[in-house]
Amino acid sequence: MGRKLLRSVFMKGLASVVCEAVAAGRAAGDERWIRAEVAGQLAGDGQAITDRFLTGTRTHAVRRAQEMRDTGGYLDDLGVPSEITRASEITRASEITRASEITRASEQTLVRLANLS
């Protein structure tokens, strides 16, 4: 049962983001293009894409948070619901917070180590 629920996080989330992207593409007059983009990503090397998502999210969290904020504004302008986009913005902000917490913890560790010498 746990695995089914874990898979739901991914599959239902993916379905939601595809629906939101296609609705936005339709509203912008670019539905055909966004469908091709989605299909291209889904047809790629799944493991490589997963790794890129996991590493890139933390590495580029600040820029991506701003990009998703801008994207949410664009979807608002198009009149398209943007719940998934807004949630993604929040996720990026969480990554920024975690990254700064890790940096603070690392700095504190370095200070403690320096004091031991």
Secondary structure, DSSP 4 states (H G I P E B T S, - for coil): -HHHHHHHHHHHHHHHHHHHHHHHHHHHT-HHHHHHHHHHHHTS-HHHHHHHHHHHHHHTHHHHHHHHHHHHHHHHHHT---HHHHHHHHHHHHHHHHHHHHHHHHHHHHHHHHHH-
